[in-house]
Amino acid sequence: MVACFSAIRHDTSAWHSLRLQPLAYDTNEYAQIKTALHQAGWLVFEFFCFGNWYLPIVTTNYDLVLATFPSRVKSTLKRKRKQFLTIANGCLSITTGGVHLEQAIQEYECVYNASWKKPEPYPEFIPALIRLCAQRGWLRLGLAYIDGEIAAAQIWIVCYGRAAIYKLAYDARFEHYSVGTLLTDHLMRYVIEVDHVSEVDYLIGDDPYKRDWMTHRRERWGLIAYNPRTVLGILGALGQFTGHLLKQLSHWLSQFRAH
């Protein structure tokens, strides 16, 4: 890594900075990358990216996992499942590929467009990702229907013993049925009892609802390195250093005022 980072710093195209993110913070690899950048002559700064909630799995019995969830989650599932199946004529399904894949993609896009989510900047990306995951056996596309109409959708990606919850969306018209919660429960049971995953990962962010399903949190950090051989590299490092000092000063002043 030292040789690689050194070659980049001395490249004739004069790289001004190098940003690596997200990285697992408390790992040997993180420390090795940071050390290698220093040894290659870069000016290195750390920055926080996001919190990552996850659930270690040590059993293939989902009911045992469900028993550890907060009481409000279990209560919601019990009440809403009955309403969903009887009153709303609800149905839950999981698509992994096959002849119905394209229809499932259309239904996912339909519910996504009807949700609160911002439009995708690259509309072809998600359908292509779904097809790729299906081809490799990684796709778990959960769909919830009410009276035959698509109400919620979730994209989970299962590989290397890990289930990553990638995309969630639901139609606000059906929010009172808690279709998102019911669909998460349905997919959780599948990946634990069928796929036998060892971890469920909620990926990016500290959204409060993730704590209902996950028990552990880890952090993802980044490294930004500046090239002292270039003017822009030096200016960038000075900006980072000044910003750090100002934050420290602000923190010290707030503590001083509190006392």
C-alpha positions as CSV (number, residue, x, y, z in Angstrom):
1,M,0.0,0.0,0.0
2,V,2.9,2.4,0.8
3,A,4.3,1.8,-2.8
4,C,0.8,2.4,-4.3
5,F,0.1,5.6,-2.3
6,S,3.6,6.9,-3.0
7,A,3.2,6.3,-6.8
8,I,-0.1,8.2,-6.7
9,R,1.4,11.1,-4.9
10,H,4.3,11.4,-7.4
11,D,2.1,10.9,-10.4
12,T,2.8,13.4,-13.2
13,S,-0.9,14.3,-13.2
14,A,-0.3,15.7,-9.7
15,W,-3.2,14.3,-7.5
16,H,-4.1,16.9,-4.9
17,S,-6.1,14.7,-2.6
18,L,-7.2,11.2,-2.0
19,R,-10.5,10.3,-0.2
20,L,-11.2,6.8,1.0
21,Q,-14.7,6.1,2.4
22,P,-16.5,4.4,4.1
23,L,-14.1,2.3,6.1
24,A,-14.6,0.1,9.1
25,Y,-13.1,2.1,11.9
26,D,-12.0,-0.4,14.6
27,T,-10.1,-2.8,12.3
28,N,-6.5,-3.6,11.5
29,E,-7.1,-2.7,7.8
30,Y,-8.2,0.9,8.7
31,A,-5.0,1.4,10.8
32,Q,-2.9,-0.1,8.0
33,I,-4.3,2.2,5.4
34,K,-3.8,5.2,7.6
35,T,-0.2,4.3,8.4
36,A,0.5,3.5,4.7
37,L,-0.7,7.0,3.7
38,H,1.5,8.6,6.3
39,Q,4.5,6.6,5.2
40,A,3.9,7.5,1.6
41,G,4.1,11.2,2.5
42,W,0.4,12.2,2.5
43,L,-1.1,14.6,5.1
44,V,-3.9,12.5,6.5
45,F,-7.1,13.5,8.3
46,E,-10.0,11.3,9.6
47,F,-13.7,12.1,9.4
48,F,-16.9,10.4,10.5
49,C,-19.2,9.0,7.8
50,F,-22.2,7.4,9.4
51,G,-23.4,4.9,12.1
52,N,-24.2,1.4,11.0
53,W,-26.8,-0.7,12.8
54,Y,-26.7,-4.5,12.5
55,L,-28.0,-7.7,14.1
56,P,-25.8,-10.7,14.7
57,I,-27.6,-14.0,14.2
58,V,-26.7,-17.1,16.2
59,T,-29.8,-19.2,15.5
60,T,-31.9,-20.4,12.6
61,N,-35.1,-20.0,14.6
62,Y,-36.6,-16.6,13.9
63,D,-39.0,-16.8,16.8
64,L,-36.1,-16.8,19.2
65,V,-34.8,-13.7,17.6
66,L,-38.2,-12.1,17.5
67,A,-38.5,-12.6,21.3
68,T,-35.6,-10.3,21.8
69,F,-37.2,-7.3,20.0
70,P,-38.8,-4.4,21.8
71,S,-42.3,-5.1,23.1
72,R,-43.8,-2.3,20.8
73,V,-42.5,-4.2,17.7
74,K,-44.0,-7.5,18.8
75,S,-47.2,-5.8,19.7
76,T,-47.4,-4.0,16.4
77,L,-46.7,-7.2,14.5
78,K,-49.4,-9.1,16.3
79,R,-52.1,-6.4,15.9
80,K,-51.3,-5.3,12.4
81,R,-50.8,-8.8,10.9
82,K,-54.4,-9.7,11.8
83,Q,-55.7,-6.5,10.2
84,F,-53.5,-6.9,7.2
85,L,-54.5,-10.5,6.4
86,T,-58.2,-10.3,7.2
87,I,-59.5,-6.8,6.8
88,A,-57.1,-5.6,4.1
89,N,-56.9,-8.9,2.2
90,G,-53.1,-8.5,2.4
91,C,-50.4,-10.7,0.9
92,L,-46.6,-10.8,1.4
93,S,-44.2,-12.3,-1.2
94,I,-40.4,-12.6,-1.8
95,T,-39.0,-12.6,-5.3
96,T,-35.5,-14.0,-5.8
97,G,-35.6,-14.1,-9.6
98,G,-37.3,-16.2,-12.3
99,V,-40.1,-15.5,-14.8
100,H,-41.8,-13.0,-12.5
101,L,-38.8,-10.8,-12.0
102,E,-39.6,-8.1,-14.5
103,Q,-43.1,-7.7,-13.1
104,A,-41.7,-7.5,-9.6
105,I,-39.3,-4.7,-10.7
106,Q,-42.3,-2.8,-12.2
107,E,-44.2,-3.1,-8.9
108,Y,-41.2,-2.0,-6.9
109,E,-40.8,1.1,-9.1
110,C,-44.6,1.8,-8.8
111,V,-44.5,1.8,-5.0
112,Y,-41.3,3.7,-4.9
113,N,-42.7,6.4,-7.1
114,A,-45.8,6.6,-4.8
115,S,-43.7,6.9,-1.6
116,W,-42.0,9.8,0.1
117,K,-38.7,9.0,-1.5
118,K,-36.9,11.4,-3.8
119,P,-36.7,10.3,-7.4
120,E,-33.7,8.2,-8.3
121,P,-31.0,10.3,-10.0
122,Y,-30.2,7.4,-12.3
123,P,-33.5,5.5,-13.0
124,E,-31.9,2.5,-14.7
125,F,-29.6,1.7,-11.8
126,I,-32.0,0.0,-9.4
127,P,-33.6,-2.3,-12.0
128,A,-30.1,-3.2,-13.3
129,L,-29.0,-3.9,-9.7
130,I,-32.1,-6.1,-9.1
131,R,-31.4,-8.1,-12.2
132,L,-27.7,-8.6,-11.3
133,C,-28.5,-9.7,-7.8
134,A,-31.1,-12.1,-9.1
135,Q,-28.6,-13.5,-11.6
136,R,-26.1,-14.2,-8.8
137,G,-28.7,-15.5,-6.3
138,W,-28.4,-12.6,-4.0
139,L,-31.8,-11.0,-4.5
140,R,-34.6,-11.0,-1.8
141,L,-37.2,-8.5,-3.2
142,G,-40.0,-8.3,-0.7
143,L,-43.4,-7.1,-1.9
144,A,-46.6,-6.4,0.1
145,Y,-50.0,-6.2,-1.5
146,I,-53.4,-5.0,-0.2
147,D,-56.4,-6.1,-2.2
148,G,-54.0,-7.0,-5.0
149,E,-52.4,-3.5,-5.1
150,I,-48.8,-3.1,-4.4
151,A,-48.4,-1.3,-1.0
152,A,-44.7,-1.7,0.0
153,A,-41.4,-3.0,-1.3
154,Q,-38.0,-3.8,0.1
155,I,-34.7,-4.8,-1.5
156,W,-32.5,-7.0,0.6
157,I,-29.2,-8.4,-0.8
158,V,-28.0,-11.7,0.7
159,C,-24.4,-12.8,0.1
160,Y,-21.5,-14.2,2.1
161,G,-23.7,-15.0,5.0
162,R,-25.0,-11.5,5.4
163,A,-28.3,-9.8,4.6
164,A,-28.1,-6.1,3.7
165,I,-31.3,-4.1,3.9
166,Y,-30.8,-1.9,0.9
167,K,-34.0,-0.1,-0.1
168,L,-37.3,0.5,1.6
169,A,-40.5,2.1,0.3
170,Y,-44.2,2.1,1.0
171,D,-47.3,3.8,-0.3
172,A,-48.5,6.3,2.3
173,R,-52.1,5.4,1.7
174,F,-51.5,2.1,3.5
175,E,-49.3,3.4,6.3
176,H,-52.0,2.6,8.9
177,Y,-51.5,-1.1,8.2
178,S,-47.8,-0.9,9.1
179,V,-47.0,-2.7,5.8
180,G,-43.3,-1.8,6.1
181,T,-43.0,-3.4,9.5
182,L,-44.8,-6.5,8.4
183,L,-42.7,-6.8,5.3
184,T,-39.5,-6.4,7.3
185,D,-40.6,-9.2,9.7
186,H,-41.4,-11.4,6.7
187,L,-38.0,-10.9,5.1
188,M,-36.2,-11.3,8.5
189,R,-37.8,-14.7,9.0
190,Y,-36.8,-15.8,5.5
191,V,-33.1,-14.7,5.6
192,I,-32.7,-16.3,9.1
193,E,-34.6,-19.6,8.6
194,V,-34.0,-20.2,4.8
195,D,-30.7,-18.3,4.1
196,H,-29.2,-19.0,7.5
197,V,-27.4,-15.6,7.6
198,S,-25.1,-14.7,10.4
199,E,-25.8,-11.0,10.2
200,V,-28.5,-8.6,9.1
201,D,-27.1,-5.2,8.2
202,Y,-29.2,-2.0,8.0
203,L,-26.4,-0.2,6.2
204,I,-26.2,3.6,6.3
205,G,-27.5,5.9,9.0
206,D,-28.7,6.2,12.6
207,D,-32.4,6.4,11.8
208,P,-34.4,5.7,15.1
209,Y,-36.5,2.9,13.6
210,K,-33.4,0.8,12.9
211,R,-33.0,0.3,16.7
212,D,-36.2,-1.6,16.8
213,W,-34.7,-4.4,14.7
214,M,-30.9,-4.1,15.3
215,T,-29.0,-4.6,18.5
216,H,-25.5,-3.4,17.6
217,R,-24.0,-0.3,16.2
218,R,-20.6,0.3,14.6
219,E,-19.2,3.4,12.8
220,R,-17.9,4.0,9.4
221,W,-15.2,6.6,8.9
222,G,-13.2,8.1,6.1
223,L,-9.7,9.2,5.4
224,I,-8.8,12.3,3.3
225,A,-5.2,12.7,2.4
226,Y,-3.6,15.8,0.8
227,N,-0.5,15.9,-1.3
228,P,2.1,18.3,0.0
229,R,3.8,18.4,-3.4
230,T,0.9,20.5,-4.8
231,V,-0.4,23.9,-3.9
232,L,-4.0,22.7,-3.8
233,G,-2.9,19.8,-1.6
234,I,-1.3,22.2,0.9
235,L,-4.3,24.5,0.9
236,G,-6.6,21.6,1.5
237,A,-4.6,20.4,4.4
238,L,-4.5,23.8,5.9
239,G,-8.3,24.1,5.6
240,Q,-8.7,20.7,7.4
241,F,-6.3,21.7,10.1
242,T,-8.0,25.1,10.7
243,G,-11.4,23.5,10.7
244,H,-10.3,21.0,13.3
245,L,-8.9,23.8,15.5
246,L,-12.1,25.8,15.3
247,K,-14.2,22.8,16.3
248,Q,-11.9,22.2,19.3
249,L,-12.1,25.9,20.3
250,S,-15.9,25.9,20.0
251,H,-16.1,22.7,22.1
252,W,-13.8,24.3,24.8
253,L,-15.9,27.5,24.9
254,S,-19.2,25.6,25.3
255,Q,-17.7,23.7,28.2
256,F,-16.3,26.8,29.7
257,R,-19.7,28.6,29.5
258,A,-21.4,25.6,31.1
259,H,-19.2,25.8,34.2
